[in-house]
Structure formats: structure tokens, C-alpha cells
């Protein structure tokens, strides 16, 4: 039954006529054409100074120029490395703490008050404190991103481990599973949908503040810094090109990383559709 | 052990954790390894907080921050909710706005701060617009999915009982979508709260909790920073618990759409 449903669902897009596919593309492109057209009209009418409100071709030219010169890729790469190292830190610590809290009452009692106090403060508010303690630059930025991303990961892992049905654990134990097997074959798969949600939220949270952190921490490369620095010279075209790259990275993180990961694990195991 | 005894033990352990962490911090602060300007003792942070609260500056900062958040949120609710509901009801509107929203959503609100500073100058406008940008998308998407999630059976039942379009909207669709809308407002507030602190730090403007923290860095006033952090955390916590909790109890829980979580 399940197989039938999935194959027929997979066949529908293939069976579509190319005509219909074009219609979908056109329908999705239409709003951008309208908004882009309005932008062009306003930019060319000269209502606002061109330095502050550049036409789209100037933004595209800036994008192209900076990409060819290798400046934009360098900024983007540094931002991504910072994001991933902070996120890796958060993922390892967050999942470990969350698991401990979910499995042991003692760990739960110890960590819960700390997490509950830390979580409601927006992560960015800690930024100046981190800068003061760890100095201006990369270390502060990575630590802060990791710190902020850790909270949703801890919460969701904890909830996920607690949501594993007691009866699964007991039946696995009755069938003679040792602790290691229990963890590997019951608790981890059972908690994984929650953990993935936590990782996703953590990455989104990290991404939302990273740009701001880069502006505050005065790192030498990074998209946030590129945008912030361009303000001094009124290079609005560079700023908008930078924002476009930020949007592309954000979209790619969501579509390429997480949807894939989910399809490979929990959807395949039939725990989510 | 009884449930009550277990609960007592949890509370006792929690308190012990906090006391141990506070004592460790205090020992570190007093040991003199780190300069006291960077790692102030807890009594110092407490007295700074009290002094700032008593002379009214902290209240003024909190007032400015709240003013920006609430105005930005109000704008976002005025735009995001109706648009989301319309998107859920009318296909052409969805076709037009959904691609735009999906393209703008992955861009963090703070990326716009420098652009908005150029366009609108430093001050209140930038922070309010950033809050607006941060809060609109969760509202829009939740309202949209809420309207789409309304059980079609309810719509048909109401239609069969002779409800006109207007009654259908106010009596079926809005209450049906309300749990989603409340989730949207909650998420929007969380994002707005982060965005306002960031915007105040970057678009410095003399008042606001984010600005105090950032400004204190220049003078190495870690005690002021920690005091403001406590205020920011307290306000966020109060909003989450009191404001949204009571809205939820007064609406969706009373209507029996979500059950009260136990414990």
C-alpha cells in the first residue's frame, strides 16, 4: 500500500506535460517580475538617490564584479565555515546534554534550571559579553553561534528521548537488548524526528544571528561584515548583492541539507511522511 | 518514592545546581584571575541592577525597547495576518505572495539593518522596521497554514446549515485557524525580541536595552551588561508566560481546541 502510494506520487511530475511545467515556472516567476519591475521604475525615476536605491542591473553588476574578483565567494565561505563550526559545537553538546537529560533524572534536575534560565534571553544579547570575554573576532562569533544554536537542540533532544514509548524500551529489554543496542536501535531512531527538528531549529537560529554577530564582532571576512562595511561607503549595490547571497545560502541550507537528511532517515523509516 | 517526594528532590537538585554554579562564578570573580571589570561579582551585578532600576534609566531603556517591539509587532500583525488568511482562501493571492515570501524568508532580518540605516537613518524607524520584517513571516505562514488546515467538513457543514460567506469566515475559519495564529504570534514575538536587541546594538540610538548592553562594552561595564541581560530575559519570559499563556487560555483552550498540557 505504502509502496503504491509512493510510486504513483513519483510518477505524477514525470507524467506532466512540459507545457504544464512551464506554467508552474511562469507562475512562480511572475511575482518577481512584478516586484522587480516596480523596483526598476522607482530606481530609474530618480525619486531616491541612485547610490541609496540602485537599479537591479547595478546590483547584478556588483554581484558579478565581486564574484569574479573572488571577494564574494571568500566572504560567503568564511560565513559558512563559521556557521558550520558553531553549529557542529552546538549539535555535539546539545544532543549529548539532551540525551543525558532524557535518560537520567539526575541530569535533568541539574541541567533544566540552567537551560530554562538561559533560553529566554535572545542570543544576540550575549554578543557584547562574549566579545568582552573572548575578544573581538572569530572565536567569539563561533562560540556565540554555538551557544545560541544549542538551546533548541537540547530541548528537542530531551523531549524526543522522553517521547520514546516506554513499551518499546521494555520490549527491547525483554528481548535481551543491552544498553548499547537499546540506544542504537530503539532510543536513537525513536528520538530522531525530534532531534532533527531541534537541529533544524538550531541551524535556523544560528543563521539568523550569525549575520548580526559578524557585524558586531568585526571579523575580517564574512557576509555580515561585507554588508556592514559597505554602508560606510554608501555602496548599496554591494549590500544588496550580499543580501542576495545570504538569501541563497539560507535557502540552500533548508532545501539541500535538511530535507535530504529527513528523507534519508525518518521518512524512510516510516516515522514521518 | 511518592510523586511528591520525587518532585521535592527535583526542586532540591535544581536549587543545588544553581547555588553551585553561582558559587563557582563568585569564586572565579573574587579570585582575581580575571579583571573585576570583566567578571563582576554577583552582589555588584545585583546592586547595579537595583541602582539602574531605582534611578529609572533601566525602565526608560525597557520602555523604548518595548515600544519598538510592540509597534513593529502591531504592524506585522496588521499586514501578516490578513495577508496570510487571504492567501489561504484565495489561490491567485497565494500564487503571487508565496514565492515572494519563500524568497525573503531565508534572509535574516539583521542583514537588512545596514540597508535600512542608509534608507531611514539611525533611530526608531530602523528598529521598528526590522521587528516588522522579522515578525511578519511567522505570522503570514502560520495564518496561511491555519486557514488551509480548517477541516473541510466543518465548512461544508456550516454551508449546509445556511451560513453565508461572512458567517463562515468569522464563525468557522477564524476560530479554526486560531491555534495556528497564536503559534504564529508566539514565534513572531520570539523573533521580534531577538531582532530588536540586534537592531538596537547595530543601529545605536541612545535608548533601548540592546543599546545599553552594546554601549557598556565600550566602558568595560560587565555589571551593566549582566544587569540588562537579566532584564531582557525577565521581559521575554513574562511575555511568553503571562501574555501568550493567558491569550491561549482565553481562546483556544476555552473553545476546547487544544487540551491543557498537564504538569
Boltz contact constraints between the chains, C-beta under 6 A:
constraints:
  - contact:
      token1: [A, 27]
      token2: [B, 95]
      max_distance: 6.0
  - contact:
      token1: [A, 28]
      token2: [B, 99]
      max_distance: 6.0
  - contact:
      token1: [A, 31]
      token2: [B, 96]
      max_distance: 6.0
  - contact:
      token1: [A, 31]
      token2: [B, 99]
      max_distance: 6.0
  - contact:
      token1: [A, 31]
      token2: [B, 100]
      max_distance: 6.0
  - contact:
      token1: [A, 52]
      token2: [B, 118]
      max_distance: 6.0
  - contact:
      token1: [A, 109]
      token2: [B, 10]
      max_distance: 6.0
  - contact:
      token1: [A, 109]
      token2: [B, 13]
      max_distance: 6.0
  - contact:
      token1: [A, 109]
      token2: [B, 14]
      max_distance: 6.0
  - contact:
      token1: [A, 110]
      token2: [B, 17]
      max_distance: 6.0
  - contact:
      token1: [A, 113]
      token2: [B, 14]
      max_distance: 6.0
  - contact:
      token1: [A, 113]
      token2: [B, 17]
      max_distance: 6.0
  - contact:
      token1: [A, 113]
      token2: [B, 18]
      max_distance: 6.0
  - contact:
      token1: [A, 120]
      token2: [B, 233]
      max_distance: 6.0
  - contact:
      token1: [A, 120]
      token2: [B, 236]
      max_distance: 6.0
  - contact:
      token1: [A, 120]
      token2: [B, 237]
      max_distance: 6.0
  - contact:
      token1: [A, 121]
      token2: [B, 229]
      max_distance: 6.0
  - contact:
      token1: [A, 121]
      token2: [B, 232]
      max_distance: 6.0
  - contact:
      token1: [A, 121]
      token2: [B, 233]
      max_distance: 6.0
  - contact:
      token1: [A, 122]
      token2: [B, 193]
      max_distance: 6.0
  - contact:
      token1: [A, 122]
      token2: [B, 194]
      max_distance: 6.0
  - contact:
      token1: [A, 122]
      token2: [B, 197]
      max_distance: 6.0
  - contact:
      token1: [A, 124]
      token2: [B, 194]
      max_distance: 6.0
  - contact:
      token1: [A, 124]
      token2: [B, 197]
      max_distance: 6.0
  - contact:
      token1: [A, 124]
      token2: [B, 198]
      max_distance: 6.0
  - contact:
      token1: [A, 125]
      token2: [B, 197]
      max_distance: 6.0
  - contact:
      token1: [A, 125]
      token2: [B, 213]
      max_distance: 6.0
  - contact:
      token1: [A, 125]
      token2: [B, 229]
      max_distance: 6.0
  - contact:
      token1: [A, 125]
      token2: [B, 232]
      max_distance: 6.0
  - contact:
      token1: [A, 128]
      token2: [B, 213]
      max_distance: 6.0
  - contact:
      token1: [A, 128]
      token2: [B, 214]
      max_distance: 6.0
  - contact:
      token1: [A, 128]
      token2: [B, 217]
      max_distance: 6.0
  - contact:
      token1: [A, 128]
      token2: [B, 225]
      max_distance: 6.0
  - contact:
      token1: [A, 129]
      token2: [B, 225]
      max_distance: 6.0
  - contact:
      token1: [A, 132]
      token2: [B, 38]
      max_distance: 6.0
  - contact:
      token1: [A, 132]
      token2: [B, 217]
      max_distance: 6.0
  - contact:
      token1: [A, 208]
      token2: [B, 108]
      max_distance: 6.0
  - contact:
      token1: [A, 211]
      token2: [B, 108]
      max_distance: 6.0
  - contact:
      token1: [A, 211]
      token2: [B, 110]
      max_distance: 6.0
  - contact:
      token1: [A, 211]
      token2: [B, 111]
      max_distance: 6.0
  - contact:
      token1: [A, 212]
      token2: [B, 110]
      max_distance: 6.0
  - contact:
      token1: [A, 212]
      token2: [B, 198]
      max_distance: 6.0
  - contact:
      token1: [A, 215]
      token2: [B, 202]
      max_distance: 6.0
  - contact:
      token1: [A, 227]
      token2: [B, 114]
      max_distance: 6.0
  - contact:
      token1: [A, 228]
      token2: [B, 114]
      max_distance: 6.0
  - contact:
      token1: [A, 231]
      token2: [B, 114]
      max_distance: 6.0
  - contact:
      token1: [A, 231]
      token2: [B, 118]
      max_distance: 6.0
  - contact:
      token1: [A, 239]
      token2: [B, 114]
      max_distance: 6.0
  - contact:
      token1: [A, 239]
      token2: [B, 115]
      max_distance: 6.0
  - contact:
      token1: [A, 243]
      token2: [B, 107]
      max_distance: 6.0
  - contact:
      token1: [A, 243]
      token2: [B, 111]
      max_distance: 6.0
  - contact:
      token1: [A, 246]
      token2: [B, 107]
      max_distance: 6.0
  - contact:
      token1: [A, 246]
      token2: [B, 111]
      max_distance: 6.0
  - contact:
      token1: [A, 247]
      token2: [B, 106]
      max_distance: 6.0
  - contact:
      token1: [A, 247]
      token2: [B, 107]
      max_distance: 6.0
  - contact:
      token1: [A, 250]
      token2: [B, 106]
      max_distance: 6.0
  - contact:
      token1: [A, 251]
      token2: [B, 106]
      max_distance: 6.0
